Amino acid sequence: MSPQKLFFSAAAALLLLELFLPKTASRTLPNPPCPPSSCGNLQNITFPFRLKSSPQNCGYPKYVLECLNNQPSIMFETERYNVQAINYSDYSIRVVDPGLQDQANRNCTNFPKIVLNSDFFDTGFKFRSTGANVPIVYTTCSTNLSKEYVHTEFCRKSRSNGSSYVTIGDRLSIRDVPRSCSFETVAWASVNGLIPGDNSSLSSIHAALGYGVELSWKRAYLCRDCEQSGGQCFFDDPLNLEGVTCSHRCYDDTGFDLPLPCSIHYYGVLVILYGLVTIVPFLGIRLLFGIILFVALVVYQRKRRHLPGDVTIQDFLDIQSKLLPINYSYAEIKKMTNGFKEKLGEGTNGTVYKGKLRSGPFVAIKMMKKTIGTGKEFLNKVATIGSIHHVNVVHLIGFCIEGSNRALVYEFMPNGSLEKWVSSEQGNTTPLSYKQTFQISLGVAHGITYLHNKGCDDFVIMPHNILLDENFNPKISYFGLAKLDDMDNNVVHSFGMLLMNLARKLIIVNPNADAMWIYDQIRKGNEVVVTGDGTEEERKAMKKIIVVALWSIQMKYADRPPMNRIVEMLEGDEDLIEMPPRSFIAPHIR
């Protein structure tokens, strides 16, 4: 074979590899970098979980387990839960509050350390599925109750005088709880922990509490095929956590909620190259031209595939008669962000970067994950968000839909999210003033009311969804809101929990207070608001926030006021607001 033919053949082979193969690496990985680990009875701990002693790239940061005295455990907020079992086939994990684990021979019932509610699920877990767990409701009543309620003594003093009861909450409606009862707290337990045929005894309830609760974690589907093929997933960079590699092979599958784009490593690249270099000269010049034409056809078809999407976008823009967000190209998005240089944050459905328009104003640009749906679904979302115009809702400026790239361009909020100002983890030492706290509470209420009137009422309000402009005016980031799975915990309830977080972190005299303590202090006429430098009028406004919050987190759905009534209460006279019933669905706040 002449040197010219050899060079031509090698070049053709390299061209084919470049066109047909994704990003590749010919390096050979040694032994799997993340061997399975064990602790006590929990065997084969693998990605996305890892033991604290394992390398950082072997698991997701929120799923780190610690092995203490042969007992695996995981931290939820500031409390430790024991891990009883992990099922990788259905993505479930069973955990138990240590205080609820050893109650078999006790005559009293322990309280859970934390209450698993919608706020808790920021940790990356959620209840496994509807019907997999049951609530165990703790109440204190001034009158004797029916046999559906199991009489017990609480191991610590309750907040109210009377008889103590626990009951399995799925057997009755919240509306059935007598007015003579005060709700204390709720614990969750797996239905598999209940004693068959015995759901009305203290021993059965203690057994269920000791068995634990079934949770599911956020799935990284792209690792499923990798692991089924005998490979192992691990993070490329433990400090970055944006790429996952399979040490055997990995498919570019769709992910879910986790930033895990797949790096693909082909170990046979050199073998393929050698084969092509050797075989191509014998195929003949006509076959070679045929291959080139075939490659050109594939490239043409791949480009053509994007044309219908562009036509759809134009049709979409032509149909809409009102002012809509601007359709930016991906090149424009990249230029605005200076090559995605400054990262502002990361959420469940994308990463946010700081950008700048050609006209000068700064913007926030959210690059959506590849798994958000079809182009039509994305455009429908843009149409919905683009029609929202309110001073307390973040304004959508533009969007990008080009190939597989999806982006939202919206106004930049220089003071970041509310979470930055109420979370001790954020390290912010400058507290919000009374005026700013009330301004934020009222503004968010106005924003939610507007969204309700637009037909948007199935979302959860949390501190990281509230953005603050240069004057601390709040704006709801609607396109970052989580959807509700359980409408009993409606947006009014999540707004109430937001107010309770604001109150406890900023204005309550007792930073460890829960809703019951706050309620009792107000009833007794005791001062619950930090005096500080605020005026009497400002302190009354703070108390008004607290009472509105107590109304919003009422146990019974019917007792919670609608958002327009909440706005009236916040804008009205504090002395005219009645105290709500002493019955709350989530008295423990973070």
C-alpha positions as CSV (number, residue, x, y, z in Angstrom):
1,M,0.0,0.0,0.0
2,S,1.5,3.4,-1.0
3,P,1.9,6.1,1.6
4,Q,-0.6,8.3,-0.2
5,K,-3.3,5.7,-0.2
6,L,-2.6,4.9,3.5
7,F,-2.9,8.6,4.4
8,F,-6.1,8.9,2.4
9,S,-7.7,5.9,4.0
10,A,-6.7,7.0,7.5
11,A,-8.2,10.4,6.9
12,A,-11.5,8.9,5.6
13,A,-11.7,6.7,8.7
14,L,-11.1,9.6,11.0
15,L,-13.8,11.6,9.2
16,L,-16.3,8.7,9.8
17,L,-15.4,8.5,13.4
18,E,-15.8,12.2,13.9
19,L,-19.2,12.2,12.3
20,F,-20.7,9.1,13.8
21,L,-19.2,8.9,17.3
22,P,-20.0,11.2,20.2
23,K,-17.3,12.6,22.4
24,T,-15.0,9.7,23.1
25,A,-12.0,8.8,25.0
26,S,-9.7,5.9,24.3
27,R,-8.3,5.7,27.9
28,T,-8.8,2.4,29.7
29,L,-10.2,2.7,33.2
30,P,-8.7,0.4,35.8
31,N,-10.7,-1.3,38.5
32,P,-14.1,0.4,39.1
33,P,-13.3,3.6,41.1
34,C,-16.4,3.2,43.4
35,P,-16.6,-0.4,44.7
36,P,-19.9,-1.2,46.6
37,S,-19.6,-0.6,50.4
38,S,-21.5,-2.0,53.4
39,C,-22.5,-1.0,56.9
40,G,-24.2,-3.4,59.3
41,N,-27.0,-5.2,57.6
42,L,-27.1,-2.7,54.7
43,Q,-25.0,-4.3,51.9
44,N,-24.0,-3.1,48.4
45,I,-24.3,0.6,48.9
46,T,-23.7,2.2,45.4
47,F,-24.4,5.3,43.4
48,P,-26.2,7.7,44.0
49,F,-25.5,6.8,47.6
50,R,-22.1,6.5,49.2
51,L,-20.6,6.2,52.7
52,K,-19.0,9.3,54.2
53,S,-15.7,7.4,54.0
54,S,-16.0,6.7,50.3
55,P,-14.5,9.1,47.6
56,Q,-16.6,12.2,47.0
57,N,-17.3,11.3,43.4
58,C,-19.0,8.1,44.3
59,G,-22.4,9.6,45.2
60,Y,-24.6,12.6,45.2
61,P,-23.9,15.1,48.1
62,K,-27.4,14.9,49.5
63,Y,-27.2,11.1,49.6
64,V,-24.2,10.6,51.9
65,L,-24.6,7.9,54.5
66,E,-22.6,7.6,57.7
67,C,-21.8,4.3,59.4
68,L,-22.0,4.6,63.2
69,N,-21.7,1.5,65.3
70,N,-22.6,-0.6,62.3
71,Q,-25.8,1.4,61.8
72,P,-26.1,3.4,58.5
73,S,-27.7,6.8,58.8
74,I,-28.4,9.9,56.8
75,M,-28.9,13.5,57.8
76,F,-32.2,15.3,57.2
77,E,-31.9,19.0,58.0
78,T,-30.0,18.8,61.4
79,E,-31.4,15.4,62.5
80,R,-30.1,11.9,61.8
81,Y,-32.3,9.1,60.5
82,N,-31.3,5.5,60.5
83,V,-31.3,3.8,57.1
84,Q,-33.1,0.4,57.2
85,A,-33.1,-0.6,53.5
86,I,-32.3,0.7,50.0
87,N,-34.0,-0.8,47.0
88,Y,-32.2,0.2,43.8
89,S,-34.8,-1.5,41.5
90,D,-37.7,0.8,42.5
91,Y,-35.6,3.8,43.8
92,S,-36.8,3.6,47.3
93,I,-35.1,4.0,50.7
94,R,-36.6,3.2,54.1
95,V,-35.5,5.4,57.0
96,V,-36.6,5.6,60.6
97,D,-36.4,8.3,63.3
98,P,-34.1,6.7,66.0
99,G,-36.4,8.1,68.7
100,L,-39.4,6.2,67.2
101,Q,-37.4,2.9,66.7
102,D,-37.3,1.4,70.1
103,Q,-40.9,1.8,71.5
104,A,-42.0,-1.9,71.6
105,N,-42.2,-2.1,75.4
106,R,-43.1,1.5,76.1
107,N,-46.4,2.8,77.5
108,C,-45.6,6.2,76.1
109,T,-45.2,7.5,72.5
110,N,-42.2,9.6,71.3
111,F,-42.6,12.6,69.1
112,P,-40.8,12.7,65.8
113,K,-37.7,14.8,65.7
114,I,-38.8,16.5,62.5
115,V,-42.0,16.5,60.5
116,L,-41.8,15.4,56.9
117,N,-43.7,18.0,54.9
118,S,-43.3,19.8,51.6
119,D,-40.4,21.9,52.9
120,F,-38.5,18.7,53.8
121,F,-38.4,17.5,50.2
122,D,-35.8,20.1,49.3
123,T,-33.4,17.5,50.5
124,G,-33.9,15.4,47.3
125,F,-36.4,12.9,48.6
126,K,-40.1,12.5,48.4
127,F,-42.7,10.1,49.7
128,R,-42.4,6.9,47.7
129,S,-46.0,6.8,46.2
130,T,-49.6,7.4,47.2
131,G,-50.6,4.7,49.7
132,A,-47.1,3.5,50.5
133,N,-47.1,5.5,53.8
134,V,-49.7,6.5,56.4
135,P,-49.7,9.5,58.7
136,I,-49.7,8.8,62.5
137,V,-51.6,11.7,64.0
138,Y,-50.8,12.9,67.5
139,T,-53.6,14.8,69.3
140,T,-54.5,16.1,72.8
141,C,-58.2,16.2,73.6
142,S,-60.2,17.6,76.4
143,T,-62.9,14.9,75.9
144,N,-62.7,11.1,75.5
145,L,-62.6,9.9,71.9
146,S,-63.8,6.8,70.1
147,K,-61.8,3.6,69.7
148,E,-60.4,4.9,66.4
149,Y,-58.1,6.9,68.5
150,V,-55.6,5.0,70.6
151,H,-55.1,6.4,74.1
152,T,-51.4,6.8,75.1
153,E,-49.1,9.1,77.1
154,F,-46.6,11.2,75.2
155,C,-43.0,10.7,76.4
156,R,-42.6,14.5,76.6
157,K,-45.1,17.0,77.9
158,S,-47.6,18.1,75.3
159,R,-48.5,21.7,74.6
160,S,-52.1,21.2,75.9
161,N,-53.8,19.8,78.9
162,G,-56.0,16.7,78.3
163,S,-55.8,13.1,77.2
164,S,-53.3,12.1,74.6
165,Y,-54.2,10.0,71.5
166,V,-52.5,8.6,68.4
167,T,-54.3,7.3,65.3
168,I,-53.6,6.2,61.8
169,G,-54.6,9.2,59.8
170,D,-55.7,7.6,56.6
171,R,-58.7,6.0,58.3
172,L,-60.4,9.4,58.9
173,S,-60.6,12.8,57.3
174,I,-58.9,15.8,58.9
175,R,-62.4,17.3,59.1
176,D,-63.4,14.5,61.5
177,V,-60.9,15.6,64.1
178,P,-63.1,17.0,67.0
179,R,-62.9,20.7,67.9
180,S,-62.1,19.6,71.4
181,C,-58.7,18.3,70.2
182,S,-55.4,20.1,69.6
183,F,-53.2,18.8,66.9
184,E,-49.7,18.1,68.2
185,T,-47.7,16.7,65.3
186,V,-47.7,13.9,62.7
187,A,-45.2,11.1,62.0
188,W,-45.2,9.0,58.8
189,A,-44.9,5.2,58.6
190,S,-44.8,2.6,55.9
191,V,-47.9,0.5,55.5
192,N,-45.6,-2.5,55.4
193,G,-44.8,-1.9,59.1
194,L,-48.4,-2.2,60.2
195,I,-49.4,-5.5,62.0
196,P,-51.9,-7.2,59.7
197,G,-55.4,-7.1,61.2
198,D,-54.3,-4.9,64.1
199,N,-54.4,-1.2,63.2
200,S,-56.0,0.0,66.4
201,S,-53.5,-0.9,69.1
202,L,-50.6,1.0,70.6
203,S,-48.2,-1.9,69.8
204,S,-49.2,-1.9,66.1
205,I,-48.7,1.9,65.9
206,H,-45.3,1.6,67.7
207,A,-44.3,-1.2,65.3
208,A,-45.2,0.9,62.3
209,L,-43.3,3.9,63.6
210,G,-40.3,1.6,64.3
211,Y,-40.4,0.1,60.8
212,G,-39.8,3.5,59.2
213,V,-41.1,5.5,56.3
214,E,-40.6,4.7,52.6
215,L,-39.1,7.5,50.5
216,S,-37.9,7.6,46.9
217,W,-35.0,9.5,45.5
218,K,-34.6,11.5,42.4
219,R,-33.8,9.1,39.6
220,A,-30.8,9.4,37.3
221,Y,-32.1,7.2,34.5
222,L,-29.0,7.7,32.5
223,C,-27.2,5.4,34.9
224,R,-29.8,2.6,34.7
225,D,-28.5,1.0,31.5
226,C,-24.9,1.5,32.6
227,E,-25.5,-0.4,35.8
228,Q,-27.6,-3.1,34.2
229,S,-24.7,-3.8,31.8
230,G,-22.4,-4.4,34.7
231,G,-20.9,-0.9,34.8
232,Q,-20.8,1.7,37.6
233,C,-21.7,5.4,37.6
234,F,-19.5,8.0,39.3
235,F,-19.0,11.7,39.1
236,D,-16.2,12.9,36.8
237,D,-15.3,15.7,39.2
238,P,-16.3,15.6,42.9
239,L,-16.1,19.4,43.0
240,N,-18.2,20.0,39.9
241,L,-20.7,17.2,40.0
242,E,-22.0,18.0,36.5
243,G,-20.9,14.9,34.6
244,V,-21.4,11.3,35.3
245,T,-19.1,8.6,33.8
246,C,-19.8,4.9,33.5
247,S,-16.7,2.8,34.1
248,H,-18.0,0.1,31.7
249,R,-20.3,1.8,29.2
250,C,-23.0,4.4,29.4
251,Y,-26.0,5.5,27.3
252,D,-27.0,9.0,26.7
253,D,-30.4,8.4,28.3
254,T,-32.8,11.0,29.6
255,G,-32.2,12.2,33.2
256,F,-34.5,13.5,35.9
257,D,-34.0,16.4,38.2
258,L,-30.2,15.8,38.6
259,P,-27.5,17.5,36.5
260,L,-26.0,14.3,35.2
261,P,-25.1,14.6,31.5
262,C,-23.4,11.3,30.5
263,S,-19.8,11.1,29.4
264,I,-19.4,8.2,26.9
265,H,-16.1,6.2,26.8
266,Y,-15.5,3.8,23.9
267,Y,-12.6,1.5,24.6
268,G,-12.6,0.0,21.1
269,V,-11.8,3.2,19.2
270,L,-8.3,2.2,18.3
271,V,-9.4,-1.3,17.1
272,I,-12.1,0.3,14.9
273,L,-9.6,2.8,13.5
274,Y,-7.1,0.0,12.7
275,G,-9.8,-2.0,11.0
276,L,-10.9,0.9,8.8
277,V,-7.4,1.8,7.8
278,T,-6.7,-1.8,6.9
279,I,-10.0,-2.5,5.0
280,V,-10.8,0.7,3.2
281,P,-8.2,0.4,0.4
282,F,-9.7,-3.0,-0.6
283,L,-13.3,-1.6,-0.9
284,G,-12.6,0.3,-4.1
285,I,-13.0,3.9,-5.0
286,R,-16.7,3.6,-5.9
287,L,-17.6,2.2,-2.6
288,L,-15.7,5.0,-0.9
289,F,-17.6,7.6,-2.8
290,G,-20.8,5.8,-1.8
291,I,-19.8,6.1,1.9
292,I,-19.2,9.8,1.4
293,L,-22.6,10.3,-0.2
294,F,-24.2,8.3,2.6
295,V,-22.5,10.5,5.2
296,A,-23.7,13.6,3.4
297,L,-27.2,12.3,3.3
298,V,-27.2,11.6,7.1
299,V,-25.9,15.1,7.8
300,Y,-28.6,16.6,5.6
301,Q,-31.3,14.6,7.3
302,R,-30.1,15.6,10.7
303,K,-30.2,19.3,9.8
304,R,-33.6,18.9,8.1
305,R,-35.0,17.4,11.3
306,H,-34.8,20.8,13.0
307,L,-36.7,22.7,10.2
308,P,-40.2,21.8,11.5
309,G,-39.3,23.1,14.8
310,D,-38.3,26.5,13.3
311,V,-41.5,26.6,11.3
312,T,-43.5,25.8,14.5
313,I,-41.8,28.7,16.2
314,Q,-42.6,31.1,13.4
315,D,-46.2,29.9,13.4
316,F,-46.3,30.3,17.1
317,L,-45.1,33.9,16.8
318,D,-47.5,34.8,14.0
319,I,-50.5,33.5,15.7
320,Q,-50.0,35.5,18.9
321,S,-51.4,39.0,18.6
322,K,-50.1,40.4,21.9
323,L,-46.6,41.3,22.9
324,L,-44.6,38.1,23.5
325,P,-41.1,37.4,24.7
326,I,-38.3,37.7,22.2
327,N,-37.1,34.6,20.4
328,Y,-33.2,34.6,20.8
329,S,-30.8,32.4,18.9
330,Y,-28.4,30.1,20.9
331,A,-25.5,32.2,19.6
332,E,-27.2,35.3,21.1
333,I,-27.7,33.5,24.4
334,K,-24.1,32.5,24.5
335,K,-23.0,36.0,23.8
336,M,-25.2,37.5,26.5
337,T,-23.7,35.2,29.1
338,N,-20.2,35.7,27.9
339,G,-19.9,32.0,27.3
340,F,-21.9,31.1,30.4
341,K,-19.2,32.7,32.6
342,E,-21.2,33.7,35.7
343,K,-23.4,31.1,37.3
344,L,-26.1,32.4,39.6
345,G,-27.6,29.2,40.8
346,E,-28.9,25.8,39.9
347,G,-32.4,24.3,40.2
348,T,-34.2,21.1,39.5
349,N,-34.9,22.0,35.9
350,G,-31.9,24.1,34.8
351,T,-28.9,26.3,35.5
352,V,-29.2,30.1,35.8
353,Y,-26.5,32.4,34.4
354,K,-26.1,36.2,34.6
355,G,-26.3,37.9,31.2
356,K,-26.5,41.3,29.6
357,L,-28.7,42.6,26.8
358,R,-27.2,44.6,24.0
359,S,-29.3,47.6,25.3
360,G,-27.4,47.4,28.6
361,P,-29.7,45.8,31.3
362,F,-28.6,42.7,33.1
363,V,-30.7,39.6,32.8
364,A,-30.9,36.1,34.3
365,I,-30.8,33.3,31.8
366,K,-32.0,29.8,32.7
367,M,-30.6,27.0,30.5
368,M,-33.2,24.3,30.8
369,K,-32.2,20.6,31.0
370,K,-32.6,18.4,28.0
371,T,-35.5,16.5,29.7
372,I,-38.1,19.3,30.0
373,G,-40.3,18.0,27.1
374,T,-41.0,18.6,23.5
375,G,-40.6,21.9,21.7
376,K,-44.4,22.3,21.6
377,E,-44.6,21.8,25.4
378,F,-41.8,24.4,25.9
379,L,-43.5,26.9,23.6
380,N,-46.8,26.4,25.5
381,K,-44.9,27.2,28.7
382,V,-43.4,30.3,27.1
383,A,-46.9,31.4,26.0
384,T,-48.2,31.0,29.5
385,I,-45.4,32.7,31.3
386,G,-45.2,35.4,28.6
387,S,-48.8,36.4,29.3
388,I,-48.1,37.0,33.0
389,H,-47.4,40.7,33.8
390,H,-47.5,41.8,37.4
391,V,-45.2,43.8,39.6
392,N,-44.8,40.9,42.0
393,V,-44.1,38.2,39.3
394,V,-40.8,38.0,37.5
395,H,-41.1,39.2,33.9
396,L,-40.1,36.9,31.0
397,I,-38.1,38.9,28.5
398,G,-37.3,36.2,26.0
399,F,-36.6,32.6,25.2
400,C,-34.4,30.3,23.0
401,I,-35.4,27.1,21.3
402,E,-32.8,25.9,18.9
403,G,-32.1,22.2,18.3
404,S,-32.0,20.6,21.8
405,N,-31.2,23.9,23.5
406,R,-34.0,25.6,25.6
407,A,-33.5,28.8,27.5
408,L,-35.6,31.4,29.4
409,V,-34.4,35.1,29.6
410,Y,-35.9,37.1,32.5
411,E,-35.2,40.2,34.5
412,F,-32.2,40.1,36.8
413,M,-32.9,40.5,40.6
414,P,-29.7,42.0,42.2
415,N,-30.7,40.9,45.8
416,G,-31.1,37.3,44.9
417,S,-33.6,35.0,46.4
418,L,-35.4,35.3,49.7
419,E,-33.7,32.1,50.8
420,K,-30.4,34.0,50.9
421,W,-31.9,36.3,53.6
422,V,-33.7,33.8,55.8
423,S,-31.3,30.8,55.7
424,S,-28.4,30.7,58.1
425,E,-26.6,28.3,55.7
426,Q,-26.3,31.2,53.2
427,G,-24.1,33.1,55.6
428,N,-26.0,36.4,55.3
429,T,-25.5,38.5,58.4
430,T,-27.7,41.5,57.5
431,P,-31.3,40.9,58.7
432,L,-34.3,42.3,56.8
433,S,-36.0,45.2,58.5
434,Y,-39.6,45.1,59.7
435,K,-40.6,47.3,56.8
436,Q,-38.9,45.0,54.3
437,T,-40.4,41.9,55.9
438,F,-43.9,43.2,55.7
439,Q,-43.3,44.5,52.1
440,I,-42.1,41.1,51.0
441,S,-45.1,39.3,52.7
442,L,-47.7,41.6,51.2
443,G,-46.0,41.6,47.7
444,V,-45.9,37.8,47.6
445,A,-49.6,37.7,48.6
446,H,-50.5,40.0,45.8
447,G,-48.4,38.0,43.3
448,I,-50.1,34.7,44.3
449,T,-53.5,36.3,44.1
450,Y,-52.7,37.5,40.5
451,L,-51.5,34.0,39.5
452,H,-54.7,32.5,41.1
453,N,-56.8,34.8,38.9
454,K,-54.8,33.6,35.9
455,G,-55.7,30.0,36.7
456,C,-52.3,29.1,38.2
457,D,-53.0,27.5,41.5
458,D,-51.1,24.2,41.7
459,F,-47.6,25.4,42.8
460,V,-45.6,25.5,46.0
461,I,-44.2,28.8,47.3
462,M,-40.7,28.5,48.9
463,P,-38.0,31.1,49.8
464,H,-35.8,30.2,46.8
465,N,-38.8,31.0,44.4
466,I,-39.0,34.6,45.7
467,L,-36.6,37.0,44.1
468,L,-35.8,40.5,45.4
469,D,-35.0,43.5,43.3
470,E,-32.8,46.4,44.2
471,N,-35.5,47.8,46.5
472,F,-36.4,44.5,48.1
473,N,-39.6,44.3,46.2
474,P,-40.5,40.6,45.9
475,K,-41.2,38.9,42.6
476,I,-42.4,35.3,42.3
477,S,-40.3,33.2,39.9
478,Y,-43.2,31.3,38.4
479,F,-41.1,29.3,35.9
480,G,-39.1,27.9,38.8
481,L,-42.0,26.8,40.9
482,A,-42.6,23.1,42.0
483,K,-45.9,21.6,41.2
484,L,-48.1,20.2,44.0
485,D,-48.7,16.5,44.3
486,D,-51.2,16.9,47.1
487,M,-53.7,19.6,46.7
488,D,-54.5,19.4,50.5
489,N,-51.1,21.2,50.9
490,N,-52.3,24.0,48.6
491,V,-50.5,27.2,47.8
492,V,-52.2,29.0,50.7
493,H,-50.5,26.5,53.0
494,S,-47.1,26.9,51.4
495,F,-47.5,30.7,51.7
496,G,-48.3,30.3,55.4
497,M,-45.1,28.2,55.8
498,L,-43.2,30.9,54.0
499,L,-44.5,33.5,56.5
500,M,-43.7,31.2,59.4
501,N,-40.1,30.9,58.2
502,L,-39.8,34.7,57.8
503,A,-41.3,35.1,61.3
504,R,-39.1,32.6,63.1
505,K,-35.9,33.7,61.4
506,L,-36.4,37.4,61.6
507,I,-39.0,38.6,64.1
508,I,-39.8,35.9,66.7
509,V,-38.3,36.3,70.2
510,N,-37.7,32.5,70.4
511,P,-35.8,31.3,67.3
512,N,-36.7,27.7,68.1
513,A,-40.4,28.4,68.4
514,D,-42.9,26.4,66.5
515,A,-46.5,27.3,65.5
516,M,-48.1,25.9,68.7
517,W,-45.8,27.9,71.0
518,I,-46.3,31.1,69.0
519,Y,-50.1,30.6,69.1
520,D,-50.2,30.0,72.8
521,Q,-48.0,33.1,73.5
522,I,-50.4,35.3,71.5
523,R,-53.4,33.8,73.3
524,K,-51.8,34.6,76.6
525,G,-51.1,38.2,75.5
526,N,-47.3,37.7,75.7
527,E,-45.0,39.6,73.3
528,V,-43.7,37.3,70.6
529,V,-42.1,39.9,68.3
530,V,-38.5,41.1,68.9
531,T,-38.8,44.7,70.0
532,G,-35.6,46.0,68.3
533,D,-35.7,49.5,66.9
534,G,-39.2,49.1,65.3
535,T,-42.1,51.4,66.0
536,E,-45.3,50.2,67.6
537,E,-47.0,50.3,64.2
538,E,-44.2,48.0,62.7
539,R,-44.5,45.6,65.6
540,K,-48.3,45.3,65.0
541,A,-47.6,44.6,61.4
542,M,-45.2,41.8,62.3
543,K,-47.9,40.3,64.6
544,K,-50.3,40.5,61.8
545,I,-48.0,38.5,59.6
546,I,-47.8,35.8,62.3
547,V,-51.6,35.6,62.7
548,V,-52.1,35.4,58.9
549,A,-49.5,32.6,58.8
550,L,-51.4,30.7,61.5
551,W,-54.6,31.0,59.5
552,S,-52.8,29.8,56.3
553,I,-51.4,26.6,57.8
554,Q,-54.7,25.4,59.3
555,M,-55.1,21.6,59.4
556,K,-58.6,21.7,57.8
557,Y,-58.5,22.9,54.2
558,A,-61.8,24.7,54.6
559,D,-60.4,26.8,57.5
560,R,-57.6,28.3,55.3
561,P,-58.6,31.7,53.9
562,P,-58.4,32.4,50.1
563,M,-55.6,34.5,48.9
564,N,-57.7,37.6,48.3
565,R,-58.9,37.4,51.9
566,I,-55.2,37.1,53.0
567,V,-54.4,40.3,51.2
568,E,-57.3,42.0,53.0
569,M,-56.0,40.8,56.3
570,L,-52.5,42.0,55.7
571,E,-53.7,45.4,54.5
572,G,-56.3,45.8,57.2
573,D,-56.3,46.5,60.9
574,E,-54.5,44.0,63.0
575,D,-57.0,44.3,65.9
576,L,-59.8,43.1,63.5
577,I,-58.2,39.8,62.7
578,E,-59.6,36.9,64.8
579,M,-57.3,34.2,66.0
580,P,-57.6,30.9,64.1
581,P,-58.4,27.5,65.7
582,R,-55.5,25.8,67.4
583,S,-55.0,23.2,64.7
584,F,-52.1,23.2,62.3
585,I,-51.0,20.8,59.6
586,A,-47.3,21.5,59.9
587,P,-46.4,23.1,63.3
588,H,-42.7,22.4,62.9
589,I,-40.9,25.0,60.8
590,R,-37.4,25.3,59.8
